Amino acid sequence: MQGNNQTIQGLVGEALRESTDLAQKEFTLFKTEISQNMRTLFIGLAMVVVAAIFAIAAVMLLTESLVKWLATIVDSEALAALIVGGSLAVIAIGLGLWGRSAVTASSLAPQRTMRSLKRDAEVLSERGA
C-alpha cells in the first residue's frame, strides 16, 4: 500500500511539473506572438503615415495643376485659385459635417448590448416577481 501511495504522489508531482512547464512554454509563446503582432502593427501604422504624406503631396500638386489649368480658361490665376480653393473648402466642410454627425455620442453607445442588458433585467425581474 505504501508503494502505491508513493507512486500516486510521484505521478501527481510529475503532472504538476509538466503542467508548470507547459504553462511556461505557453506564456513564452504568448509573449513572442504579442511582440511580433506589435511589431507588425507599428510597421503598418508607419506605412499608413507615409502613405498619408504622399497623398497630401499628391493633392497639393493636383490642386496646383487644377488652378493653373483653370487660369488658362478664366484668364486669371487669382480667380482660378479662388474657384478651386472655394470648391475644396465646400467639400471639406461637407465631409466634416457628415463625419461629425456620424460620430455623435448616441452612435457610439453599444445599442445591442444595452438592449440585451435591458432584456436580461426584464427577464430577471419577471422571475423574481
Secondary structure per residue as TSV (DSSP state, phi and psi in degrees):
chain	resnum	aa	ss	phi	psi
A	1	M	-	360.0	-39.5
A	2	Q	H	-64.3	-39.9
A	3	G	H	-64.5	-35.9
A	4	N	H	-66.7	-38.5
A	5	N	H	-64.1	-42.1
A	6	Q	H	-67.3	-34.8
A	7	T	H	-65.9	-42.5
A	8	I	H	-65.8	-43.0
A	9	Q	H	-62.7	-39.9
A	10	G	H	-63.6	-42.5
A	11	L	H	-65.5	-41.7
A	12	V	H	-64.3	-44.7
A	13	G	H	-60.2	-44.2
A	14	E	H	-63.2	-41.7
A	15	A	H	-63.3	-40.7
A	16	L	H	-65.0	-42.9
A	17	R	H	-61.8	-44.6
A	18	E	H	-67.4	-36.4
A	19	S	H	-64.5	-42.1
A	20	T	H	-64.0	-45.0
A	21	D	H	-60.8	-43.2
A	22	L	H	-63.5	-42.9
A	23	A	H	-62.9	-40.8
A	24	Q	H	-64.6	-41.8
A	25	K	H	-66.0	-40.5
A	26	E	H	-63.9	-41.1
A	27	F	H	-65.5	-40.3
A	28	T	H	-63.0	-43.0
A	29	L	H	-61.9	-42.5
A	30	F	H	-60.0	-47.3
A	31	K	H	-61.9	-42.8
A	32	T	H	-63.2	-44.6
A	33	E	H	-65.5	-43.0
A	34	I	H	-62.5	-41.9
A	35	S	H	-61.3	-44.4
A	36	Q	H	-66.1	-41.1
A	37	N	H	-64.8	-39.4
A	38	M	H	-64.9	-41.0
A	39	R	H	-61.7	-44.7
A	40	T	H	-63.6	-40.1
A	41	L	H	-61.7	-46.5
A	42	F	H	-64.9	-38.5
A	43	I	H	-64.3	-42.7
A	44	G	H	-61.8	-44.2
A	45	L	H	-63.4	-39.8
A	46	A	H	-62.4	-40.4
A	47	M	H	-65.3	-37.3
A	48	V	H	-65.5	-41.4
A	49	V	H	-63.5	-44.8
A	50	V	H	-63.2	-41.7
A	51	A	H	-61.8	-39.9
A	52	A	H	-64.4	-39.2
A	53	I	H	-62.5	-46.0
A	54	F	H	-64.6	-37.7
A	55	A	H	-64.7	-41.5
A	56	I	H	-63.3	-43.9
A	57	A	H	-61.5	-41.3
A	58	A	H	-65.2	-42.1
A	59	V	H	-63.6	-40.0
A	60	M	H	-63.0	-45.4
A	61	L	H	-65.8	-41.6
A	62	L	H	-66.4	-37.7
A	63	T	H	-64.6	-44.4
A	64	E	H	-61.4	-42.2
A	65	S	H	-64.7	-40.1
A	66	L	H	-63.9	-41.1
A	67	V	H	-62.4	-45.9
A	68	K	H	-64.7	-39.7
A	69	W	H	-66.0	-45.7
A	70	L	H	-65.0	-31.2
A	71	A	H	-63.5	-32.2
A	72	T	H	-70.7	-25.6
A	73	I	H	-84.0	-44.2
A	74	V	H	-94.0	-0.3
A	75	D	S	58.4	29.8
A	76	S	-	-156.0	118.6
A	77	E	H	-70.4	-33.7
A	78	A	H	-65.0	-45.0
A	79	L	H	-65.1	-39.8
A	80	A	H	-62.8	-41.6
A	81	A	H	-64.7	-39.3
A	82	L	H	-64.9	-42.2
A	83	I	H	-64.3	-49.5
A	84	V	H	-66.6	-45.8
A	85	G	H	-62.4	-42.6
A	86	G	H	-63.3	-41.7
A	87	S	H	-63.3	-43.9
A	88	L	H	-66.1	-35.4
A	89	A	H	-65.5	-41.7
A	90	V	H	-63.2	-42.8
A	91	I	H	-62.2	-44.7
A	92	A	H	-63.2	-43.2
A	93	I	H	-64.2	-44.3
A	94	G	H	-60.9	-46.1
A	95	L	H	-65.3	-38.6
A	96	G	H	-63.5	-44.5
A	97	L	H	-65.6	-40.7
A	98	W	H	-63.3	-43.9
A	99	G	H	-63.9	-40.6
A	100	R	H	-63.8	-40.3
A	101	S	H	-70.1	-28.0
A	102	A	H	-74.5	-23.2
A	103	V	T	-112.2	52.0
A	104	T	-	-86.4	163.7
A	105	A	H	-61.3	-36.0
A	106	S	H	-71.0	-30.7
A	107	S	H	-76.5	-18.3
A	108	L	H	-86.1	-17.6
A	109	A	S	-68.6	140.1
A	110	P	-	-73.8	88.5
A	111	Q	H	-61.6	-46.9
A	112	R	H	-64.1	-40.4
A	113	T	H	-64.9	-42.1
A	114	M	H	-62.4	-42.5
A	115	R	H	-63.1	-41.7
A	116	S	H	-65.1	-43.4
A	117	L	H	-64.4	-39.7
A	118	K	H	-64.1	-43.0
A	119	R	H	-63.1	-42.4
A	120	D	H	-62.4	-42.5
A	121	A	H	-63.0	-39.7
A	122	E	H	-64.9	-42.6
A	123	V	H	-64.3	-43.1
A	124	L	H	-66.6	-37.9
A	125	S	H	-68.9	-34.2
A	126	E	H	-67.3	-37.8
A	127	R	H	-69.6	-34.0
A	128	G	H	-75.5	-23.3
A	129	A	-	-80.9	360.0
